[in-house]
């Protein structure tokens, strides 16, 4: 029977184990992962590549076992500390010097350059299964020109030390200066291993790290380490700098582009998939995908890696045949990991790459509509901790009133035709994310006195699929949600005298839906303040829309401005008495896809490039054909002007 000890798979040992050389006999459990802050890959039969965020407090010591050899426990030790008399524990202990600066490329790669490098040059036509081999060839091609150089070997603290956080703090890695010999670097797939020896002068980021310990660990591994764990230092030959950059590119691939499930599924155009992930990476970095969406995606990805690593450790802890309890626990962990994997695939494949700026899931409302009560009566729901006679004296005598302490309770009790009156205070309500019945929600008093804060555990804040929903006299504060602060999926939404303080995207009106908004303020959206999807319509009167469209974006020319309209089919927009100011981009942006004629009329014979002298004529024609009515509006201090066309590739639904 094959065991983990008979392969190149790393074996994990727990501090305090009484069996130093236990063999792992679970043939199906021989799997491990990179301990990486990015999305590192551990190819089959490969050592774990430690990363910069490996925990110093971990009790797991990962050992790479060469093929055919028996597992050995590394000589992990505690850091040397002075004795109570103030003397060093070993008078002849050599104190490490400070590590030199490693080489870091100063070149900033554009999306096109990154695609040419990773998709065309590194990956090429190969499949996911062959990606390791392709990157291996890319690296070894650089090693021919400079087989000998000096580098910093970085490894996880638990590989060298059995210690606690109090000893070394939040140290992300242990670094040691080494001399690298690439002449014996062989193999078709990662991890390529290179020969290393401790360099002079002895240098580390831990001054009291014993040199003898480092030598012993290297001896345990035949003085070889994975090439991605070595970082060439500055000031060497230009060929060595090229090697350093090639290693950077390989790490970028495993940290940001590779997914653990890639080689488990067939993909005809793997380079094309990598190109889309590069686009996703750049969209996250430059703010094209709003911050809350990016943060939710990042947290889910980290949770997936954590579950996968947890499963691997649990499998490795099983000795002999698994007991029924262990088998159940193993399947439970596998199921949790698989669910997160499916969620991540859905995000990547269906939403994050499609310019759906309101979020990764839509439509998201699956709650059934209640409709009216069987008796036809309508109820006014009061939201307040305590109800007094003063609260209801303005109501009609025949008003049916029901009091609730929380907003979710009131919304859950609503039927079509009901009204919810919220008295001054701060409220959190996840129930606003699934409005399906025709109701009115209004604040009692000034709008700044009734504040509703989004629930950070939910993807969206206010989402409506009802025929008619009205929000009045409210302040909506978006915190942590991914979608637009208000998403009108279908039907009509009316916003009156509300303040919308956005953190993600602004108000999104999807295809076929409509919005009527008056005397409202929209500010702080990372995307456009108001976003109209093809075939939607909006009527805006007396609103203030300002400081929207992601001020952090690097590409100001692609900013979506205060109001963004996606054409084909044309949305309709009526504007009157609005003040649209201090937005990145145009006050009103008409987004035209590059994969269609610039003009929105079907009989236009030619498409003139953006920036041409006829752009003004195209804009006038677009305004006319989009039924864009603008009167008595004030548009000022928007970074690109009042109204403009923006040409951008996007998928027409």
FENZI-V384377 format. One record per residue. N is the residue number from 1. RES is the residue in one small letter. OMEGA is omega as a letter, one per 40 degrees, with the letter a starting at -180 (none if undefined). BURIAL is b if it has 24 or more other ideal C-beta (glycine too) atoms within 12 Angstrom, else e. Layout:
# FENZI-V384377
n=N res=RES omega=OMEGA burial=BURIAL
n=N res=RES omega=OMEGA burial=BURIAL
This chain:
# FENZI-V384377
n=1 res=x omega=i burial=e
n=2 res=x omega=i burial=e
n=3 res=x omega=i burial=b
n=4 res=x omega=a burial=b
n=5 res=x omega=a burial=b
n=6 res=x omega=a burial=e
n=7 res=x omega=i burial=b
n=8 res=x omega=a burial=b
n=9 res=x omega=i burial=b
n=10 res=x omega=i burial=b
n=11 res=x omega=a burial=b
n=12 res=x omega=i burial=b
n=13 res=x omega=i burial=b
n=14 res=x omega=i burial=b
n=15 res=x omega=i burial=e
n=16 res=x omega=a burial=e
n=17 res=x omega=a burial=e
n=18 res=x omega=a burial=e
n=19 res=x omega=a burial=e
n=20 res=x omega=a burial=e
n=21 res=x omega=i burial=e
n=22 res=x omega=i burial=b
n=23 res=x omega=i burial=b
n=24 res=x omega=a burial=b
n=25 res=x omega=i burial=e
n=26 res=x omega=a burial=b
n=27 res=x omega=a burial=e
n=28 res=x omega=a burial=e
n=29 res=x omega=a burial=b
n=30 res=x omega=a burial=b
n=31 res=x omega=i burial=b
n=32 res=x omega=a burial=b
n=33 res=x omega=i burial=b
n=34 res=x omega=i burial=b
n=35 res=x omega=a burial=b
n=36 res=x omega=i burial=b
n=37 res=x omega=i burial=b
n=38 res=x omega=a burial=b
n=39 res=x omega=a burial=b
n=40 res=x omega=i burial=b
n=41 res=x omega=i burial=b
n=42 res=x omega=i burial=b
n=43 res=x omega=i burial=b
n=44 res=x omega=i burial=e
n=45 res=x omega=a burial=b
n=46 res=x omega=i burial=b
n=47 res=x omega=i burial=b
n=48 res=x omega=i burial=b
n=49 res=x omega=a burial=b
n=50 res=x omega=a burial=b
n=51 res=x omega=a burial=b
n=52 res=x omega=a burial=b
n=53 res=x omega=i burial=e
n=54 res=x omega=a burial=b
n=55 res=x omega=i burial=b
n=56 res=x omega=a burial=b
n=57 res=x omega=a burial=e
n=58 res=x omega=i burial=b
n=59 res=x omega=a burial=e
n=60 res=x omega=i burial=b
n=61 res=x omega=a burial=b
n=62 res=x omega=a burial=b
n=63 res=x omega=i burial=b
n=64 res=x omega=a burial=b
n=65 res=x omega=i burial=b
n=66 res=x omega=a burial=b
n=67 res=x omega=i burial=e
n=68 res=x omega=i burial=e
n=69 res=x omega=a burial=e
n=70 res=x omega=a burial=e
n=71 res=x omega=i burial=b
n=72 res=x omega=i burial=b
n=73 res=x omega=i burial=b
n=74 res=x omega=a burial=b
n=75 res=x omega=a burial=b
n=76 res=x omega=a burial=b
n=77 res=x omega=i burial=b
n=78 res=x omega=i burial=e
n=79 res=x omega=i burial=b
n=80 res=x omega=i burial=b
n=81 res=x omega=i burial=e
n=82 res=x omega=i burial=e
n=83 res=x omega=a burial=e
n=84 res=x omega=a burial=e
n=85 res=x omega=i burial=e
n=86 res=x omega=a burial=e
n=87 res=x omega=i burial=e
n=88 res=x omega=i burial=e
n=89 res=x omega=i burial=e
n=90 res=x omega=a burial=e
n=91 res=x omega=a burial=e
n=92 res=x omega=i burial=e
n=93 res=x omega=a burial=e
n=94 res=x omega=i burial=b
n=95 res=x omega=a burial=e
n=96 res=x omega=i burial=b
n=97 res=x omega=a burial=e
n=98 res=x omega=i burial=e
n=99 res=x omega=i burial=b
n=100 res=x omega=i burial=b
n=101 res=x omega=i burial=e
n=102 res=x omega=a burial=b
n=103 res=x omega=i burial=b
n=104 res=x omega=a burial=e
n=105 res=x omega=i burial=e
n=106 res=x omega=a burial=e
n=107 res=x omega=i burial=e
n=108 res=x omega=a burial=e
n=109 res=x omega=i burial=e
n=110 res=x omega=i burial=e
n=111 res=x omega=a burial=b
n=112 res=x omega=i burial=e
n=113 res=x omega=i burial=e
n=114 res=x omega=i burial=b
n=115 res=x omega=i burial=b
n=116 res=x omega=a burial=e
n=117 res=x omega=a burial=b
n=118 res=x omega=a burial=b
n=119 res=x omega=a burial=b
n=120 res=x omega=a burial=e
n=121 res=x omega=a burial=b
n=122 res=x omega=a burial=b
n=123 res=x omega=a burial=b
n=124 res=x omega=a burial=e
n=125 res=x omega=a burial=e
n=126 res=x omega=i burial=b
n=127 res=x omega=i burial=b
n=128 res=x omega=i burial=b
n=129 res=x omega=a burial=e
n=130 res=x omega=a burial=b
n=131 res=x omega=i burial=b
n=132 res=x omega=a burial=b
n=133 res=x omega=a burial=b
n=134 res=x omega=i burial=b
n=135 res=x omega=i burial=b
n=136 res=x omega=i burial=b
n=137 res=x omega=i burial=b
n=138 res=x omega=a burial=b
n=139 res=x omega=a burial=b
n=140 res=x omega=i burial=b
n=141 res=x omega=i burial=e
n=142 res=x omega=a burial=b
n=143 res=x omega=a burial=b
n=144 res=x omega=a burial=e
n=145 res=x omega=a burial=e
n=146 res=x omega=a burial=b
n=147 res=x omega=a burial=e
n=148 res=x omega=i burial=b
n=149 res=x omega=a burial=b
n=150 res=x omega=a burial=b
n=151 res=x omega=i burial=b
n=152 res=x omega=i burial=b
n=153 res=x omega=i burial=b
n=154 res=x omega=i burial=b
n=155 res=x omega=a burial=b
n=156 res=x omega=a burial=b
n=157 res=x omega=a burial=b
n=158 res=x omega=i burial=b
n=159 res=x omega=a burial=b
n=160 res=x omega=a burial=b
n=161 res=x omega=i burial=b
n=162 res=x omega=a burial=b
n=163 res=x omega=i burial=b
n=164 res=x omega=i burial=e
n=165 res=x omega=a burial=e
n=166 res=x omega=a burial=e
n=167 res=x omega=a burial=e
n=168 res=x omega=i burial=b
n=169 res=x omega=a burial=e
n=170 res=x omega=a burial=e
n=171 res=x omega=a burial=b
n=172 res=x omega=a burial=e
n=173 res=x omega=i burial=b
n=174 res=x omega=a burial=b
n=175 res=x omega=i burial=b
n=176 res=x omega=i burial=b
n=177 res=x omega=a burial=b
n=178 res=x omega=i burial=b
n=179 res=x omega=a burial=b
n=180 res=x omega=i burial=b
n=181 res=x omega=a burial=b
n=182 res=x omega=a burial=b
n=183 res=x omega=a burial=e
n=184 res=x omega=a burial=e
n=185 res=x omega=a burial=b
n=186 res=x omega=i burial=e
n=187 res=x omega=a burial=b
n=188 res=x omega=a burial=e
n=189 res=x omega=i burial=b
n=190 res=x omega=e burial=b
n=191 res=x omega=i burial=b
n=192 res=x omega=i burial=b
n=193 res=x omega=i burial=b
n=194 res=x omega=i burial=b
n=195 res=x omega=a burial=b
n=196 res=x omega=i burial=b
n=197 res=x omega=a burial=b
n=198 res=x omega=a burial=b
n=199 res=x omega=i burial=b
n=200 res=x omega=e burial=e
n=201 res=x omega=a burial=e
n=202 res=x omega=a burial=b
n=203 res=x omega=i burial=b
n=204 res=x omega=i burial=b
n=205 res=x omega=i burial=b
n=206 res=x omega=a burial=b
n=207 res=x omega=a burial=e
n=208 res=x omega=i burial=b
n=209 res=x omega=a burial=b
n=210 res=x omega=i burial=b
n=211 res=x omega=a burial=b
n=212 res=x omega=i burial=e
n=213 res=x omega=i burial=b
n=214 res=x omega=i burial=b
n=215 res=x omega=a burial=e
n=216 res=x omega=i burial=e
n=217 res=x omega=i burial=b
n=218 res=x omega=i burial=b
n=219 res=x omega=i burial=e
n=220 res=x omega=a burial=b
n=221 res=x omega=i burial=b
n=222 res=x omega=i burial=e
n=223 res=x omega=i burial=b
n=224 res=x omega=i burial=b
n=225 res=x omega=i burial=b
n=226 res=x omega=a burial=b
n=227 res=x omega=i burial=b
n=228 res=x omega=i burial=b
n=229 res=x omega=i burial=b
n=230 res=x omega=a burial=b
n=231 res=x omega=a burial=b
n=232 res=x omega=a burial=b
n=233 res=x omega=a burial=b
n=234 res=x omega=i burial=e
n=235 res=x omega=i burial=e
n=236 res=x omega=a burial=b
n=237 res=x omega=i burial=e
n=238 res=x omega=i burial=e
n=239 res=x omega=i burial=e
n=240 res=x omega=i burial=b
n=241 res=x omega=i burial=b
n=242 res=x omega=i burial=b
n=243 res=x omega=i burial=b
n=244 res=x omega=i burial=b
n=245 res=x omega=i burial=b
n=246 res=x omega=i burial=b
n=247 res=x omega=i burial=b
n=248 res=x omega=a burial=b
n=249 res=x omega=i burial=b
n=250 res=x omega=i burial=b
n=251 res=x omega=i burial=b
n=252 res=x omega=i burial=b
n=253 res=x omega=a burial=b
n=254 res=x omega=a burial=b
n=255 res=x omega=a burial=b
n=256 res=x omega=a burial=b
n=257 res=x omega=a burial=b
n=258 res=x omega=i burial=b
n=259 res=x omega=a burial=b
n=260 res=x omega=a burial=b
n=261 res=x omega=a burial=b
n=262 res=x omega=a burial=b
n=263 res=x omega=i burial=e
n=264 res=x omega=a burial=e
n=265 res=x omega=i burial=e
n=266 res=x omega=i burial=e
n=267 res=x omega=a burial=b
n=268 res=x omega=a burial=e
n=269 res=x omega=a burial=e
n=270 res=x omega=i burial=b
n=271 res=x omega=i burial=b
n=272 res=x omega=i burial=e
n=273 res=x omega=i burial=b
n=274 res=x omega=i burial=b
n=275 res=x omega=i burial=b
n=276 res=x omega=i burial=b
n=277 res=x omega=i burial=b
n=278 res=x omega=i burial=b
n=279 res=x omega=i burial=b
n=280 res=x omega=i burial=b
n=281 res=x omega=a burial=b
n=282 res=x omega=i burial=b
n=283 res=x omega=i burial=b
n=284 res=x omega=a burial=b
n=285 res=x omega=a burial=b
n=286 res=x omega=i burial=b
n=287 res=x omega=i burial=b
n=288 res=x omega=i burial=b
n=289 res=x omega=a burial=b
n=290 res=x omega=a burial=b
n=291 res=x omega=a burial=b
n=292 res=x omega=i burial=b
n=293 res=x omega=i burial=b
n=294 res=x omega=a burial=b
n=295 res=x omega=i burial=e
n=296 res=x omega=i burial=b
n=297 res=x omega=a burial=b
n=298 res=x omega=a burial=b
n=299 res=x omega=i burial=e
n=300 res=x omega=i burial=b
n=301 res=x omega=i burial=b
n=302 res=x omega=i burial=e
n=303 res=x omega=i burial=e
n=304 res=x omega=a burial=b
n=305 res=x omega=i burial=b
n=306 res=x omega=i burial=e
n=307 res=x omega=i burial=b
n=308 res=x omega=i burial=b
n=309 res=x omega=i burial=b
n=310 res=x omega=i burial=b
n=311 res=x omega=a burial=b
n=312 res=x omega=i burial=b
n=313 res=x omega=i burial=b
n=314 res=x omega=i burial=b
n=315 res=x omega=a burial=b
n=316 res=x omega=a burial=b
n=317 res=x omega=a burial=b
n=318 res=x omega=i burial=b
n=319 res=x omega=a burial=e
n=320 res=x omega=i burial=e
n=321 res=x omega=a burial=e
n=322 res=x omega=i burial=e
n=323 res=x omega=i burial=e
n=324 res=x omega=i burial=e
n=325 res=x omega=i burial=e
n=326 res=x omega=i burial=e
n=327 res=x omega=i burial=e
n=328 res=x omega=a burial=e
n=329 res=x omega=i burial=e
n=330 res=x omega=i burial=b
n=331 res=x omega=i burial=e
n=332 res=x omega=i burial=e
n=333 res=x omega=i burial=b
n=334 res=x omega=i burial=b
n=335 res=x omega=i burial=e
n=336 res=x omega=i burial=e
n=337 res=x omega=a burial=b
n=338 res=x omega=i burial=e
n=339 res=x omega=i burial=e
n=340 res=x omega=i burial=b
n=341 res=x omega=i burial=b
n=342 res=x omega=i burial=e
n=343 res=x omega=i burial=b
n=344 res=x omega=i burial=b
n=345 res=x omega=a burial=b
n=346 res=x omega=i burial=e
n=347 res=x omega=a burial=b
n=348 res=x omega=a burial=b
n=349 res=x omega=a burial=e
n=350 res=x omega=a burial=e
n=351 res=x omega=a burial=b
n=352 res=x omega=a burial=b
n=353 res=x omega=a burial=b
n=354 res=x omega=i burial=b
n=355 res=x omega=i burial=b
n=356 res=x omega=a burial=b
n=357 res=x omega=i burial=b
n=358 res=x omega=i burial=b
n=359 res=x omega=a burial=b
n=360 res=x omega=a burial=b
n=361 res=x omega=i burial=b
n=362 res=x omega=e burial=b
n=363 res=x omega=a burial=b
n=364 res=x omega=a burial=b
n=365 res=x omega=i burial=b
n=366 res=x omega=i burial=e
n=367 res=x omega=a burial=e
n=368 res=x omega=i burial=e
n=369 res=x omega=i burial=e
n=370 res=x omega=a burial=e
n=371 res=x omega=i burial=e
n=372 res=x omega=i burial=e
n=373 res=x omega=a burial=e
n=374 res=x omega=i burial=e
n=375 res=x omega=i burial=e
n=376 res=x omega=a burial=e
n=377 res=x omega=i burial=e
n=378 res=x omega=a burial=b
n=379 res=x omega=i burial=b
n=380 res=x omega=a burial=b
n=381 res=x omega=i burial=b
n=382 res=x omega=i burial=b
n=383 res=x omega=i burial=b
n=384 res=x omega=i burial=b
n=385 res=x omega=i burial=e
n=386 res=x omega=a burial=e
n=387 res=x omega=i burial=e
n=388 res=x omega=i burial=e
n=389 res=x omega=i burial=e
n=390 res=x omega=a burial=e
n=391 res=x omega=a burial=e
n=392 res=x omega=a burial=e
n=393 res=x omega=i burial=e
n=394 res=x omega=a burial=e
n=395 res=x omega=i burial=e
n=396 res=x omega=a burial=e
n=397 res=x omega=a burial=e
n=398 res=x omega=a burial=e
n=399 res=x omega=i burial=e
n=400 res=x omega=a burial=e
n=401 res=x omega=i burial=b
n=402 res=x omega=a burial=b
n=403 res=x omega=i burial=b
n=404 res=x omega=i burial=b
n=405 res=x omega=a burial=e
n=406 res=x omega=i burial=b
n=407 res=x omega=i burial=b
n=408 res=x omega=i burial=b
n=409 res=x omega=a burial=e
n=410 res=x omega=a burial=b
n=411 res=x omega=i burial=b
n=412 res=x omega=a burial=b
n=413 res=x omega=a burial=b
n=414 res=x omega=i burial=b
n=415 res=x omega=i burial=b
n=416 res=x omega=a burial=b
n=417 res=x omega=a burial=b
n=418 res=x omega=i burial=b
n=419 res=x omega=i burial=b
n=420 res=x omega=i burial=b
n=421 res=x omega=a burial=b
n=422 res=x omega=i burial=b
n=423 res=x omega=a burial=b
n=424 res=x omega=i burial=e
n=425 res=x omega=i burial=b
n=426 res=x omega=a burial=b
n=427 res=x omega=i burial=b
n=428 res=x omega=a burial=b
n=429 res=x omega=i burial=b
n=430 res=x omega=a burial=b
n=431 res=x omega=i burial=b
n=432 res=x omega=a burial=b
n=433 res=x omega=a burial=b
n=434 res=x omega=i burial=b
n=435 res=x omega=a burial=b
n=436 res=x omega=a burial=b
n=437 res=x omega=a burial=b
n=438 res=x omega=a burial=b
n=439 res=x omega=i burial=b
n=440 res=x omega=i burial=b
n=441 res=x omega=a burial=b
n=442 res=x omega=i burial=b
n=443 res=x omega=i burial=b
n=444 res=x omega=a burial=b
n=445 res=x omega=i burial=e
n=446 res=x omega=a burial=e
n=447 res=x omega=a burial=b
n=448 res=x omega=a burial=e
n=449 res=x omega=a burial=e
n=450 res=x omega=a burial=b
n=451 res=x omega=i burial=b
n=452 res=x omega=a burial=b
n=453 res=x omega=a burial=b
n=454 res=x omega=i burial=b
n=455 res=x omega=a burial=b
n=456 res=x omega=a burial=e
n=457 res=x omega=a burial=e
n=458 res=x omega=a burial=b
n=459 res=x omega=a burial=b
n=460 res=x omega=a burial=b
n=461 res=x omega=i burial=b
n=462 res=x omega=i burial=b
n=463 res=x omega=a burial=b
n=464 res=x omega=i burial=b
n=465 res=x omega=a burial=b
n=466 res=x omega=i burial=b
n=467 res=x omega=a burial=b
n=468 res=x omega=i burial=b
n=469 res=x omega=a burial=b
n=470 res=x omega=i burial=b
n=471 res=x omega=a burial=b
n=472 res=x omega=i burial=b
n=473 res=x omega=a burial=b
n=474 res=x omega=i burial=b
n=475 res=x omega=i burial=b
n=476 res=x omega=a burial=b
n=477 res=x omega=a burial=b
n=478 res=x omega=i burial=b
n=479 res=x omega=i burial=b
n=480 res=x omega=a burial=b
n=481 res=x omega=a burial=b
n=482 res=x omega=a burial=b
n=483 res=x omega=i burial=b
n=484 res=x omega=a burial=b
n=485 res=x omega=i burial=b
n=486 res=x omega=i burial=b
n=487 res=x omega=i burial=b
n=488 res=x omega=a burial=b
n=489 res=x omega=i burial=b
n=490 res=x omega=a burial=b
n=491 res=x omega=a burial=b
n=492 res=x omega=i burial=b
n=493 res=x omega=i burial=b
n=494 res=x omega=i burial=b
n=495 res=x omega=a burial=b
n=496 res=x omega=i burial=b
n=497 res=x omega=i burial=b
n=498 res=x omega=i burial=b
n=499 res=x omega=a burial=b
n=500 res=x omega=i burial=b
n=501 res=x omega=a burial=b
n=502 res=x omega=i burial=b
n=503 res=x omega=i burial=b
n=504 res=x omega=i burial=b
n=505 res=x omega=a burial=b
n=506 res=x omega=a burial=b
n=507 res=x omega=a burial=b
n=508 res=x omega=i burial=b
n=509 res=x omega=a burial=b
n=510 res=x omega=a burial=b
n=511 res=x omega=i burial=b
n=512 res=x omega=a burial=e
n=513 res=x omega=a burial=b
n=514 res=x omega=a burial=b
n=515 res=x omega=i burial=b
n=516 res=x omega=a burial=b
n=517 res=x omega=a burial=b
n=518 res=x omega=i burial=b
n=519 res=x omega=i burial=b
n=520 res=x omega=i burial=b
n=521 res=x omega=i burial=b
n=522 res=x omega=a burial=b
n=523 res=x omega=i burial=b
n=524 res=x omega=a burial=b
n=525 res=x omega=i burial=b
n=526 res=x omega=i burial=b
n=527 res=x omega=i burial=b
n=528 res=x omega=i burial=b
n=529 res=x omega=i burial=b
n=530 res=x omega=a burial=b
n=531 res=x omega=a burial=b
n=532 res=x omega=i burial=b
n=533 res=x omega=a burial=b
n=534 res=x omega=i burial=b
n=535 res=x omega=i burial=b
n=536 res=x omega=i burial=b
n=537 res=x omega=a burial=b
n=538 res=x omega=i burial=b
n=539 res=x omega=a burial=b
n=540 res=x omega=a burial=b
n=541 res=x omega=i burial=b
n=542 res=x omega=a burial=b
n=543 res=x omega=i burial=b
n=544 res=x omega=a burial=b
n=545 res=x omega=a burial=b
n=546 res=x omega=i burial=b
n=547 res=x omega=i burial=b
n=548 res=x omega=i burial=b
n=549 res=x omega=i burial=b
n=550 res=x omega=i burial=b
n=551 res=x omega=a burial=e
n=552 res=x omega=a burial=e
n=553 res=x omega=i burial=b
n=554 res=x omega=a burial=e
n=555 res=x omega=a burial=b
n=556 res=x omega=a burial=e
n=557 res=x omega=a burial=b
n=558 res=x omega=i burial=b
n=559 res=x omega=a burial=b
n=560 res=x omega=i burial=b
n=561 res=x omega=a burial=b
n=562 res=x omega=i burial=b
n=563 res=x omega=a burial=b
n=564 res=x omega=a burial=b
n=565 res=x omega=i burial=b
n=566 res=x omega=a burial=b
n=567 res=x omega=i burial=b
n=568 res=x omega=e burial=b
n=569 res=x omega=a burial=e
n=570 res=x omega=i burial=b
n=571 res=x omega=i burial=b
n=572 res=x omega=a burial=b
n=573 res=x omega=i burial=b
n=574 res=x omega=a burial=b
n=575 res=x omega=i burial=b
n=576 res=x omega=i burial=e
n=577 res=x omega=i burial=e
n=578 res=x omega=i burial=b
n=579 res=x omega=a burial=b
n=580 res=x omega=a burial=b
n=581 res=x omega=i burial=b
n=582 res=x omega=i burial=b
n=583 res=x omega=i burial=b
n=584 res=x omega=a burial=b
n=585 res=x omega=i burial=b
n=586 res=x omega=i burial=b
n=587 res=x omega=i burial=b
n=588 res=x omega=a burial=b
n=589 res=x omega=i burial=b
n=590 res=x omega=a burial=b
n=591 res=x omega=a burial=b
n=592 res=x omega=a burial=b
n=593 res=x omega=i burial=b
n=594 res=x omega=a burial=e
n=595 res=x omega=i burial=e
n=596 res=x omega=i burial=b
n=597 res=x omega=a burial=b
n=598 res=x omega=i burial=b
n=599 res=x omega=a burial=b
n=600 res=x omega=i burial=b
n=601 res=x omega=a burial=e
n=602 res=x omega=a burial=e
n=603 res=x omega=i burial=e
n=604 res=x omega=a burial=e
n=605 res=x omega=a burial=e
n=606 res=x omega=i burial=e
n=607 res=x omega=i burial=e
n=608 res=x omega=a burial=e
n=609 res=x omega=i burial=e
n=610 res=x omega=a burial=e
n=611 res=x omega=i burial=e
n=612 res=x omega=a burial=e
n=613 res=x omega=i burial=e
n=614 res=x omega=i burial=e
n=615 res=x omega=i burial=b
n=616 res=x omega=i burial=e
n=617 res=x omega=i burial=e
n=618 res=x omega=i burial=b
n=619 res=x omega=i burial=b
n=620 res=x omega=i burial=e
n=621 res=x omega=i burial=b
n=622 res=x omega=i burial=b
n=623 res=x omega=a burial=b
n=624 res=x omega=a burial=e
n=625 res=x omega=i burial=b
n=626 res=x omega=a burial=b
n=627 res=x omega=a burial=e
n=628 res=x omega=a burial=b
n=629 res=x omega=a burial=e
n=630 res=x omega=i burial=b
n=631 res=x omega=i burial=e
n=632 res=x omega=i burial=e
n=633 res=x omega=i burial=b
n=634 res=x omega=i burial=b
n=635 res=x omega=a burial=b
n=636 res=x omega=i burial=e
n=637 res=x omega=i burial=e
n=638 res=x omega=a burial=b
n=639 res=x omega=a burial=b
n=640 res=x omega=i burial=b
n=641 res=x omega=a burial=b
n=642 res=x omega=a burial=b
n=643 res=x omega=a burial=b
n=644 res=x omega=i burial=b
n=645 res=x omega=i burial=b
n=646 res=x omega=a burial=b
n=647 res=x omega=a burial=b
n=648 res=x omega=i burial=b
n=649 res=x omega=i burial=e
n=650 res=x omega=a burial=b
n=651 res=x omega=i burial=e
n=652 res=x omega=a burial=e
n=653 res=x omega=none burial=e
